[in-house]
Amino acid sequence: ESRTSTTAGLNVMNKIDHAEVPTPTRSSRDNNSHDELCRIGKTFVRLWAVSQIAHWFLGALSIRSPWQALQLSLCVGAAFMDSQLLGALAIGSRTAHLATRIPNAYDSEYLDGLTNLAAFLTLYRSGIAARRIEETRCTIRVQLAIFYLAAALWKLNTSFLDPRYSCASVYMAQLVDAYAPSLPRTNPFIAEAFVTAGPWLTVVGEAAIGLAAAVAPTLAVALGLLLHLGIALTPPPHDIAIYGVKCAVRFFWLIPVGATSACMEAVHPIWGAMHLAAGAVLMGVATAAAASSDEYRGGGNSDGGTQASARVSEVLATLSQANWVVFSYGCVASLMSRALLVECARAGSRIAEGFTSPQSSPYVDASAGAHGSLHPSASNSPRPLARSRLRLGGMISIIMTFVWALMAVPLGLLDVSTPNMFSNLRQSGGSNHWLLPTSLLQRWLARTGAASAYAGGVVRVEECNSTWINAHHPGEESAILSRGTRDMLRQIGHSGRSWSSATANVVGAWALPARADGAPFTRYT
């Protein structure tokens, strides 16, 4: 190395004498590549930390204990200070936080925790920066592929694919009623076709994102942003924009060069203002659509009388605060859209110039001068997923994600916390899935007569006078749906009613309207 440095110095001196530009040595290119690769990791940590801070101040998180205050402080430090220690502590604390949420946690929280664990185990291990970045990219890419493929897989059941019972039908009817309310009157055939196609559109879309994450990451990002945009624009109670924020931040690792460039640009006032404006526009659209529903105009949306209408108005007023999370998603989606443009420019450059510089980093154009480059170039081609090498940390994260997404449901270990959310999957009293069984451990324990709480049978609740149980189960949310949504659902043979006990268990009973006095009791299993 000493001889190389001396020779390089003499060459530089000689070329300066002849007014020539010095050519970077291999060692300088390696150093530049290392710096740029470190920048990719640091940029992700800062983007992740900012999203966590936004979730606290604009989302549903609140500081209720010193433990939560510590997490927020670490995230602020990771976002605004260049410290590996703070980044590792912030990601580690948020990963550990998932343990305090079990079992009442949504699937997106598990995905959040598992990808945080992957980043913690791969980014902060010892070793060469290029290998750490490559392992993190590969690990989270596989995790996203498993997640979206599992989400599509669990929807292959008789209930979800039947528009008369499917959650997707409710989503589609809400979108039509919010953004094209006259369509059911002017062209009922198109409106009904859109709502009826909802189940298959969802399955195909999620499966396409999962497959693309493995073979065409740029396409996966585009499809993923589109899917989560539709979810974010859905009126309450299904405007789950925070789900899109968490996934969009993880899309960083599908297009790391473009995402890093976009984040570096976002510091500029013009680019930053553009992303903020995109969030504001999306929030305005979602707020206007929600406000156009009859319940927001005080036109009682429940069959339970004045008391129920007042409760519905209270719930809706609280849920409308989630529009700030829509703002967050708009900002992140705008940032990732800019990253997509950078990736498309990279693809065009590779087609035009071919593959060159075999000694360069898979992410960095080390030949672009003394500081390297994160801009589009022919040499910025990440290695295919099949050629990526994983170490222990990455393998542990992927195995945990596989067990969580694809084995917990058949074994009967988890219910609301896996990628089976909104899948209409039956997990008690048999399976309605086309291919796979559910709750095998419960069936096995029941057959063997084991003295276990998990060996019980199916219970049919005919009547209940428990205030707590009635507040959480069966969790009907039909009163929050607009009249137009319910009417459209009835036109396709749907009951026009919707239940989500998971909302009460995970978010809180306040998020659902209470059953009105004198209203008939809904029997459930």
DOLUM-391201 format. One line per 8 residues: their letters; for each residue z, x, y of C-alpha. Coordinates in steps of 0.001 Angstrom, whole numbers, plus 500000, padded with zeros to 6 digits. Example, Ala and Ser with C-alpha at 12.3 -4.5 7.8 and 13.67 -1.06 7.14 Angstrom:
BEGIN
as	507800:512300:495500 ~ 507140:513670:498940
This chain:
BEGIN
esrtstta	500000:500000:500000 ~ 500786:502881:502337 ~ 497398:504507:501697 ~ 495676:501153:502195 ~ 497431:500573:505506 ~ 496575:504069:506739 ~ 492926:503684:505766 ~ 492764:500285:507403
glnvmnki	494256:501736:510580 ~ 491682:504547:510698 ~ 488858:502092:510109 ~ 490099:499895:512933 ~ 490352:502858:515292 ~ 486822:503997:514351 ~ 485362:500520:514862 ~ 487128:500082:518202
dhaevptp	485508:503331:519342 ~ 482140:501805:518450 ~ 483040:498436:520061 ~ 483002:496697:516705 ~ 485271:493848:515490 ~ 487574:495069:512672 ~ 487230:493384:509287 ~ 490565:492121:507888
trssrdnn	491798:494076:504872 ~ 492689:492420:501588 ~ 496427:492883:502281 ~ 496123:491210:505694 ~ 494203:488316:504140 ~ 496934:487928:501526 ~ 499623:487880:504222 ~ 497687:485319:506238
shdelcri	497208:483168:503146 ~ 500938:483357:502404 ~ 501773:482273:505957 ~ 499362:479345:505842 ~ 500630:478217:502447 ~ 504190:478316:503749 ~ 502974:476224:506668 ~ 501750:473537:504257
gktfvrlw	505184:473289:502646 ~ 507019:473296:505972 ~ 504686:470662:507404 ~ 505362:468314:504503 ~ 509126:468742:504846 ~ 508941:467906:508543 ~ 506700:464883:507975 ~ 509039:463679:505247
avsqiahw	512103:464195:507454 ~ 510540:462296:510377 ~ 509728:459390:508045 ~ 513355:459337:506880 ~ 514602:459290:510486 ~ 512212:456454:511317 ~ 513490:454547:508289 ~ 517006:454821:509662
flgalsir	516251:453709:513209 ~ 513318:451340:512614 ~ 513935:450207:509047 ~ 516697:448755:506947 ~ 518957:451812:506669 ~ 522242:451990:508533 ~ 525050:454526:508825 ~ 528026:453045:507019
spwqalql	529779:456151:505743 ~ 530190:459882:506449 ~ 527834:460530:503491 ~ 525018:458620:505168 ~ 525751:460286:508510 ~ 525455:463674:506784 ~ 522088:462719:505290 ~ 520744:461667:508686
slcvgaaf	522004:464868:510306 ~ 520310:467000:507654 ~ 517027:465090:508081 ~ 517153:465610:511861 ~ 517757:469317:511314 ~ 514910:469573:508801 ~ 512537:467799:511200 ~ 513226:469880:514291
mdsqllga	514440:473249:512997 ~ 512494:475827:511004 ~ 515097:476265:508280 ~ 514478:476335:504551 ~ 518169:475708:503918 ~ 518238:472531:506006 ~ 515039:471298:504353 ~ 516431:471880:500879
laigsrta	519760:470232:501747 ~ 518039:467229:503339 ~ 515736:466621:500373 ~ 518563:467284:497936 ~ 520932:464851:499668 ~ 518357:462059:499756 ~ 517615:462672:496070 ~ 521321:462440:495241
hlatripn	521579:459277:497351 ~ 519540:457391:494754 ~ 522471:457706:492359 ~ 524591:455655:494766 ~ 521962:452889:494782 ~ 521641:452443:490999 ~ 521196:449852:489601 ~ 520345:447833:492730
aydseyld	517337:449825:493907 ~ 513652:448978:494232 ~ 510930:450847:492416 ~ 509836:452507:495664 ~ 513322:454014:495976 ~ 513009:455511:492506 ~ 509572:456888:493377 ~ 511086:458260:496566
gltnlaaf	513882:459944:494645 ~ 511684:461338:491863 ~ 509143:462854:494260 ~ 512008:464246:496352 ~ 513347:465848:493184 ~ 509917:467315:492449 ~ 509695:468812:495946 ~ 513234:470166:495666
ltlyrsgi	512633:471815:492281 ~ 509212:473276:493106 ~ 509109:474060:496829 ~ 512480:475771:496912 ~ 512312:477818:493744 ~ 511725:481550:493931 ~ 508265:482976:493540 ~ 504925:483376:495241
aarrieet	504185:480772:497918 ~ 500743:479947:496526 ~ 502186:479086:493112 ~ 505005:477008:494589 ~ 502632:474990:496762 ~ 500221:474528:493869 ~ 503014:473358:491552 ~ 504331:470888:494127
rctirvql	500839:469514:494739 ~ 500131:469129:491045 ~ 503523:467595:490223 ~ 503522:464918:492920 ~ 499872:464170:492255 ~ 500661:463450:488599 ~ 503695:461397:489609 ~ 501571:459202:491890
aifylaaa	498955:458762:489155 ~ 501625:457665:486665 ~ 503206:455299:489177 ~ 500041:453415:490137 ~ 498684:453291:486586 ~ 502023:451924:485363 ~ 502038:449330:488147 ~ 498624:448121:486955
lwklntsf	499614:448291:483277 ~ 502671:446049:483584 ~ 500617:443401:485353 ~ 498458:442922:482255 ~ 500417:439891:481137 ~ 499681:436210:480735 ~ 501674:435135:483804 ~ 500460:437617:486416
ldprysca	496792:437211:485487 ~ 497068:433417:485720 ~ 496655:432398:489392 ~ 498916:429381:488800 ~ 501939:431665:488328 ~ 500975:435046:489769 ~ 502771:436794:492625 ~ 499361:438034:493757
svymaqlv	498303:434448:494451 ~ 501227:434070:496850 ~ 500267:437277:498688 ~ 496639:436235:499018 ~ 497524:432735:500190 ~ 499828:434193:502837 ~ 497097:436524:504117 ~ 494557:433699:504323
dayapslp	497000:431392:506101 ~ 498046:434094:508578 ~ 494655:435564:509491 ~ 492136:432833:508638 ~ 494117:429574:508823 ~ 491008:427445:509328 ~ 489237:428825:506234 ~ 490791:426341:503743
rtnpfiae	489424:423483:505874 ~ 486026:424922:506815 ~ 485217:426629:503517 ~ 487792:425744:500847 ~ 485693:427303:498085 ~ 485918:430801:499606 ~ 489627:430411:500343 ~ 490411:429301:496804
afvtagpw	488204:432025:495305 ~ 490038:434666:497344 ~ 493461:433424:496243 ~ 492362:433013:492623 ~ 490915:436533:492508 ~ 494177:438029:493772 ~ 495629:439000:490361 ~ 492578:440918:489158
ltvvgeaa	491973:442502:492565 ~ 495520:443854:492457 ~ 495267:445207:488907 ~ 491892:446857:489484 ~ 492999:448283:492830 ~ 496198:449863:491516 ~ 494466:451216:488412 ~ 491728:452719:490606
iglaaava	494324:454475:492794 ~ 496052:455917:489731 ~ 492832:457192:488180 ~ 491571:458563:491482 ~ 494839:460440:492030 ~ 494009:462419:488891 ~ 490303:463044:489453 ~ 489384:462152:493069
ptlavalg	492426:462511:495354 ~ 490537:461750:498564 ~ 489423:458401:497151 ~ 492995:457723:495998 ~ 494279:458177:499541 ~ 491633:455843:500980 ~ 492315:453117:498400 ~ 496072:453565:498682
lllhlgia	496075:453218:502466 ~ 493971:450060:502162 ~ 496294:448510:499547 ~ 499421:449213:501555 ~ 497755:447995:504744 ~ 497306:444583:503117 ~ 500948:444580:502013 ~ 502162:445608:505474
ltppphdi	500150:442817:507125 ~ 501496:440141:504772 ~ 503898:437759:506583 ~ 507586:437549:505592 ~ 509135:437708:503102 ~ 506520:439969:501493 ~ 505787:442390:504357 ~ 507062:445440:502485
aiygvkca	505735:448057:504874 ~ 508416:450624:503995 ~ 506879:450820:500528 ~ 503606:451904:502153 ~ 505356:454450:504371 ~ 506969:456155:501378 ~ 503714:456291:499416 ~ 501601:457388:502389
vrffwlip	503911:460337:503058 ~ 503464:461410:499419 ~ 499679:461157:499845 ~ 500127:464409:501781 ~ 499972:466267:498455 ~ 496666:464672:497480 ~ 494996:466185:500540 ~ 497371:468997:501632
vgatsacm	494948:470908:503869 ~ 493706:467851:505733 ~ 497234:466440:506041 ~ 498580:469740:507389 ~ 495782:469956:509953 ~ 496373:466341:511021 ~ 500114:466949:511413 ~ 499474:470075:513478
eavhpiwg	497097:468089:515694 ~ 499636:465257:516082 ~ 501817:467524:518202 ~ 499117:467349:520891 ~ 499842:464479:523329 ~ 496431:462858:522864 ~ 496511:462812:519067 ~ 500162:461797:519046
amhlaaga	499447:458932:521431 ~ 496560:457772:519247 ~ 498755:457571:516144 ~ 501496:455759:518069 ~ 498927:453352:519480 ~ 497651:452613:515972 ~ 501194:451746:514922 ~ 501697:449537:517956
vlmgvata	498430:447680:517320 ~ 499306:447087:513676 ~ 502764:445856:514619 ~ 501263:443529:517227 ~ 498808:442065:514740 ~ 501519:441493:512136 ~ 503910:439977:514689 ~ 501262:437622:516063
aaassdey	500302:436487:512557 ~ 503916:435819:511613 ~ 504601:434004:514888 ~ 501649:431674:514313 ~ 503358:430130:511271 ~ 504999:426766:511791 ~ 508482:428010:510925 ~ 508429:430407:513879
rgggnsdg	507604:427473:516157 ~ 510702:425663:514952 ~ 508763:423246:512790 ~ 511217:423132:509848 ~ 509729:424554:506721 ~ 512117:423232:504111 ~ 512607:420014:502283 ~ 516382:420367:502545
gtqasarv	516900:418932:506021 ~ 518198:420326:509308 ~ 520795:422615:507712 ~ 518206:424297:505524 ~ 515777:424599:508456 ~ 518436:426347:510512 ~ 519127:428750:507661 ~ 515406:429463:507237
sevlatls	515055:430164:510964 ~ 518001:432563:510778 ~ 516513:434426:507817 ~ 513086:434632:509443 ~ 514537:435908:512699 ~ 516213:438714:510739 ~ 513136:439528:508656 ~ 510966:439745:511771
qanwvvfs	512772:443001:512621 ~ 510806:444582:509756 ~ 507785:444656:512082 ~ 509113:447993:513340 ~ 508567:449293:509828 ~ 504991:448009:510149 ~ 504778:450195:513263 ~ 505930:453171:511180
ygcvaslm	503298:452471:508556 ~ 500600:452196:511216 ~ 501503:455638:512559 ~ 501563:457286:509118 ~ 498366:455517:508015 ~ 496603:456703:511178 ~ 497781:460248:510494 ~ 496545:460133:506893
srallvec	493240:458619:508006 ~ 492717:461618:510256 ~ 493604:463833:507275 ~ 490912:462048:505260 ~ 488319:462923:507898 ~ 489297:466587:507612 ~ 488979:466406:503823 ~ 485558:464765:504097
aragsria	484472:467580:506405 ~ 485689:470080:503811 ~ 483679:468320:501098 ~ 480560:468386:503242 ~ 481078:472062:503959 ~ 481350:472852:500247 ~ 478134:470985:499500 ~ 476296:472743:502312
egftspqs	477570:476272:501750 ~ 478599:476368:498076 ~ 481652:478046:496677 ~ 482356:481502:498097 ~ 485228:483985:498579 ~ 486653:483972:495049 ~ 489631:486094:496171 ~ 490717:483618:498856
spyvdasa	493577:481168:498526 ~ 492747:477750:497075 ~ 493887:476204:500362 ~ 493312:478754:503103 ~ 490182:480247:504572 ~ 491529:483788:504798 ~ 488192:485151:505968 ~ 488268:483194:509214
gahgslhp	489731:485906:511351 ~ 493114:487559:511647 ~ 495153:484333:511469 ~ 493413:482514:508630 ~ 492367:478883:508997 ~ 493393:475427:507862 ~ 490167:473924:509127 ~ 487235:472828:506900
sasnsprp	485548:475666:505077 ~ 483764:476320:501841 ~ 486686:478275:500430 ~ 489298:475548:500987 ~ 488815:474066:497534 ~ 492023:473284:495623 ~ 491932:473943:491913 ~ 491265:470973:489617
larsrlrl	494348:469271:488226 ~ 493509:470376:484667 ~ 493630:474043:485715 ~ 496929:473813:487567 ~ 499959:475488:485977 ~ 503369:473808:485968 ~ 506736:475425:485487 ~ 510053:473955:484418
ggmisiim	510800:472093:487659 ~ 507445:470357:487711 ~ 507573:469469:484037 ~ 511070:467979:484367 ~ 509967:465821:487298 ~ 506858:464560:485505 ~ 508740:463771:482286 ~ 511387:461833:484223
tfvwalma	508671:459889:486054 ~ 506909:459074:482766 ~ 510121:457817:481127 ~ 511028:455752:484186 ~ 507587:454202:484669 ~ 506415:453655:481094 ~ 509420:453697:478746 ~ 512295:452019:480611
vplglldv	510699:448559:480446 ~ 509844:448539:476713 ~ 513312:449862:475890 ~ 515008:447377:478218 ~ 516795:449978:480372 ~ 515629:448790:483803 ~ 514321:445586:485348 ~ 513728:445481:489113
stpnmfsn	513677:449251:489507 ~ 510448:450176:487694 ~ 506732:449834:488611 ~ 506819:446317:487118 ~ 507753:444856:490509 ~ 505877:441611:491309 ~ 504307:441735:487842 ~ 505677:438428:486477
lrqsggsn	506618:440418:483380 ~ 508998:438650:481015 ~ 511838:440892:479907 ~ 514172:438301:478402 ~ 513387:436075:475446 ~ 510266:437939:474381 ~ 507348:439621:476104 ~ 504347:438050:477794
hwllptsl	502494:441385:478009 ~ 499063:441639:476429 ~ 499846:444906:474638 ~ 503452:446053:474863 ~ 506882:444684:473930 ~ 509880:444568:476262 ~ 513665:444971:475838 ~ 513485:446555:472389
lqrwlart	517042:447926:472558 ~ 518473:444470:473238 ~ 516564:443028:470276 ~ 517712:445859:468021 ~ 521364:445514:469064 ~ 521234:441745:468557 ~ 519770:442117:465071 ~ 522361:444692:464005
gaasayag	525267:442644:465385 ~ 526444:445494:467583 ~ 529476:444802:469784 ~ 527649:445511:473019 ~ 527078:443684:476279 ~ 523376:444350:475725 ~ 523355:442513:472389 ~ 523644:439036:473921
gvvrveec	520975:436379:473623 ~ 519103:434316:476187 ~ 521190:432087:478468 ~ 519840:428908:480046 ~ 521675:428034:483268 ~ 521700:424241:483649 ~ 524292:424026:486437 ~ 526466:426463:488372
nstwinah	529184:426104:491019 ~ 529721:429825:491662 ~ 529024:430616:495321 ~ 528138:434240:494572 ~ 525832:433496:491631 ~ 524079:430674:493498 ~ 523505:432996:496468 ~ 521764:435550:494234
hpgeesai	520111:433509:491468 ~ 517512:432203:490929 ~ 516719:433450:494463 ~ 514195:430885:495671 ~ 512300:431948:498784 ~ 509825:429063:498955 ~ 511249:427820:502257 ~ 510200:431048:503979
lsrgtrdm	506556:430484:503043 ~ 504492:428563:505579 ~ 503218:425070:504868 ~ 499646:426341:504828 ~ 500522:428936:502183 ~ 502219:426388:499944 ~ 499414:423865:500349 ~ 496822:426471:499424
lrqighsg	498789:427459:496331 ~ 499040:423862:495201 ~ 495258:423502:495501 ~ 494765:426113:492759 ~ 497397:424563:490467 ~ 500310:426738:491587 ~ 503696:425077:492133 ~ 503847:426372:495695
rswssata	507287:427799:494996 ~ 508456:431410:494758 ~ 511605:433141:493498 ~ 512950:436670:493930 ~ 516505:437255:492781 ~ 515792:440977:493121 ~ 515700:440535:496906 ~ 519219:439135:496932
nvvgawal	520520:441802:494550 ~ 518912:444796:496270 ~ 518690:443786:499935 ~ 521398:441141:500128 ~ 521871:437386:499840 ~ 521272:437086:503595 ~ 517567:437755:503003 ~ 517092:434426:501185
paradgap	517676:430884:502442 ~ 520603:429099:500827 ~ 520071:425940:498788 ~ 520676:422927:500993 ~ 523566:420605:500227 ~ 522404:417835:497930 ~ 519206:419632:496910 ~ 518533:419557:493137
ftryt	519700:422595:491151 ~ 516887:424783:489831 ~ 517485:425541:486169 ~ 516602:429036:485067 ~ 516800:431410:482100
